[in-house]
Amino acid sequence: MPCGNCFYRVKGQEDLCESFFMYNRAKGTLYDGETRLFLRGNGKPVYMYSMGGLAEYCVVPANALAVLPDSLPYTESEILGCVVFTSYGALRHAAEMRPSDSVAVIGVGGVGSSSFICNCLQIAKAFGASQVIAVDVLDEKLQNATTLGATHTVNAANDDAVERIKEITDGRGVDVAIEALGKALTFSQCAKSVRDGGKAVMIGLAATNVMGEVDITHLVRRQVKIIGSYGARARQDLHQIVKLAESGAFNLQNTISRKCKFEEANGAYEDLNHGKIVGRAVVEIME
């Protein structure tokens, strides 16, 4: 959610908004340095990591909004501003994906990452990918990936993921690989899976101080590009994402695997922590 006034806004990189990191991420406040949440008993301010998790209302910049057409379902469309937003930014801006590119998405089975791959697969398909390869260690999630556009699946628990990706792509590797888990192993797999001159895009967030390794000589001589991506650009992209959804590019119903009430949120988080949620779960607060 860009502030619209910082250095990166002028550069056209509002996904790197300074105010977002300075206030929202570092201090848990809105862009005016304040919070709108207070404890009922003593009026003590409540600081938050993001703008409206598990809240009926939230305050956001007007330029971070898009009108949701009546043709799109209200609850299921929540993913458009979250995981679809992240996936769109990775493929449109970081990877600069082109029609006929081959794409691999690595890391479905981890906490929360299955929703990323579901939407990366659908966006890659919408952008005209020639091959879409899903990599995971759970057959259930790979089966779901097939219904969402994957042309090939690789179970990394049974096969060497890098070798299988290269076999599928005639020994070259993919044009674009997306890492959605944030682990050292999948970071390495992603970097090794791309062709010469290919792009390895990292969207999976890691625990503190987790480091990924890369073969420097291979990186230099084969001109492999490793790129981090944290999201799309609200003012540029959100309206386009809504249009894509309206055109039928995303199967919103299949991406949402569970709906729960506010009172059931703790149980949903437990299931997420144990990898039991395929796709996305939605907590419905408004009735």
N, C-alpha and C positions, 0 to 999 in steps of 0.2 A: 504494500500500500504506500505509494510514493507521496512525499510531501509536496512535490511540484516546484520546489525552490532551490534545491541544493546543487552542488557542483555536478553530480552525475546526471541530474535532470537535464542540464544544459548539454551534456555529452550524449544525450539520448540513451543513457543506461540507467533508467529509473529503477531497475531491479537491484541496483546497488545503492539505493537511497541512503544518504548519510543519516538523516533523521530517524529512519526506520531502525537502523542499528544502534544509534546513539541513545534514543529515547525508549523505543518499544522493547528492543532486545536487551539492552544493557541495564535499563532502569525500570522497565515495566510500566511506563507511562505513555500517554498520548503525546502528540507532537508539540503541545504547549507545555510539556513538562509536568502535567497534572494527571490525576486519575479521576474517573467519574464514579468509582466504586468505593463504598465506605461501609464499615461494619455497623449494623443497626444499633447495637448496644452502646458503644462508646464513640462512634463516629470516626474510628481509626481508618485511615486510607488503606485500600487494598490494591497492591500492585500486581500487574498481570504480565504474563509472558507474551500474549498475543492480544488480538483485538476483541474477541468475543466467544471464546470457547465455553460451552455449557451455559450460555447466557441467552435470555430471551431477546435482549436488546444490546446493541453495541454502538460505539461511535467510530466512524471511519471517514476518511477524506472523501468528499463528493466525487473527486476525479477517479476514485477507485471503484466506482459503481457502474453497473450496466443494467439495463432494463431486461427483465426476464419475460419473454413473450408467453402468452397464454397457452401456446402449443406445447410448452415444455413442462414436465411435472415438477412441482415445487420442491418436494423432499429430495428426489433423486438428483436434482440440479445442483445440490450443494457441492458436488464434486468439481463443478466447473471452475470455482474460484480457489480450489485447493490442489488436488492431485492432477487434474487436467491442466491446470495453470502451470504446475511444475513441469509436467511432461511436455507441454507445448513449448515452454521456454527452452527446454533441453534440445528439442529437435529443430525448432524454428531458428533460434538464435545461436545457441552454443554449437550445435552440429551443422547448422545451415543446410539441413537435409534437402536433397533434390529428388524429383521423381526418378524411379528406377534404382535408387540407392538400396543396398542391402543393409539390414539393421539387426543387431542382436541386443536383447535386453537381459541383463544378468542380475540375478539376486531376488527371486520372487519370495523365497521361503522365510525371510526374516520378519522381524516385528514391523508391521505396518507397511512393508514394501510391496505386498501383493497388489495393493491399489495403484501404486506407481506403474507396475508392469502392465496391468490391465489397460491403463490409459495410454501408456507409451505404445503398446501394440496397436491400439485403435488409431492413434494419431499417425503413427508410421504408415498404417494402411491408408488412411485418408490422404496423406501426403504422397502416395504413389510408390511406396517401397516395393521392390521386386521380390525380396525375401525378408521375412520377419521371423527371427529365431528367438524363442523363449528358453531361458536356462533356469533350472530350479532343481531342488533335491526332493520335491514332493510331487508324485504323479497326479494327485488331485488338482493341484494348482496348474500343472502343465495341461491337463485336460481343459480346465477353464480358459487357459491362454489360447487354446486352439479355437474355441468358440468366439474369441474376441479378435481373431485376425492372424494368429501365428501360423506361418506356413510350415515351420519345423519346430520341434521341441527337443531339448537335451536334458536328460536327468544327470546332473553333475555328481550324484552319489554313485552312479554306475559307470559313467564314461568320463574321460578327460574332456572338459568343456571346450578348451581351446582347440584341441585336435578335431573334435566333432564339428565345431564351427568352420574350421578350415576345410574339412571334408565336404561340407555342404556348399561351400563357396569355391569349389575347384582349387583348393589349396592356397588361395590368396588371403582370406580373411574378409570381414565385412567392411563396408564403407564407414559405418557408424556403429559403435557399441555403447550401450548405456549401462552404467553400474548403479543399481538401486538399493543396495544393502548397506554400504558403509563399512565393509570389512576389508582387512588387508588382502585376504585371499581373492575376493571378487574384484578388488581394485587391480590386482595383478592379472587376473583372467581377462578383464576388460581391456587393459592396455595391450595384452598379447593377442587379442582376438581380431584386431583391425588390420586391414591390408596396409601395404606401404602407402604413406600419405593419408591414411585414414584418421578418423577422429574418435577418441575415447572420452566420453562425457560422463562425469561423476555427479550423480544427484543424491546418492545415499549419504546420510549424515552418520558420522562415526562417534564413538565414545571419545572422551578427552584423551589427547596424546596418542591416538592410534595413527600409525605411520604406514604408508604404502610404499612398496619398492618397485623400481623400474630399471630395466637394463638401459643405461645411458647411451651406450654405443648404438644399440638397436634404435633407440629413440631418435638419435641424431642422424644416423646414416639412412634410415628408412623414413625419415620425416613424419614420424607419428606425432599426432597432436593430442595432448591430454588437457582437458578443459573442465573446469568446475562450473556447475550451473545450479542456481538456487531458486529460480522461478522465471516467470514471464514478466512482461511489462504491462501493468494494468491499463494505462490509458491507450496504449497501442494495441494490446492483444485481447483484452477481455471481451470486447464487442465481437471480435473475430471468432473467439472461442464459442460464444453464444450462437453465432451464425452457423458454425460448424455443427454444433449440437442440434440446431433447428433443422439442418439439412439431413440429419440422420447419421452423421459420422460416428457418433458414440452410442453404444447400447447402454443407456443410463440404467435401465432396470436390471440388466445382468451384472453391472458393476457393483450395485448395492446388494449385498448378500444378507443383510440383517437390518431390521429397524427395531429400536427399543425405546422405552419410555425413559424419562429423566431418572426415575427411581432405579432403573436397571443399568445405569451407566457404569457403576463399579464392576458389575459382572462382565459387561462388554469389554472393559479395559483388561480384566483378568484373562479373558479369552484371547484378546489381542496379544497380550504378553506371552501366551503359550502357543501362538501361531495357529489358532483355531478359526480365525476369520479369513475367508477367501474373498478378496475384493475389498469392499468397504462396508462398514457398519455406520448407521446414522442414529444419533440420539435425537428423538423428536421431543421438543420442548413445548412448542405452540400447538394448541389443539384447534 
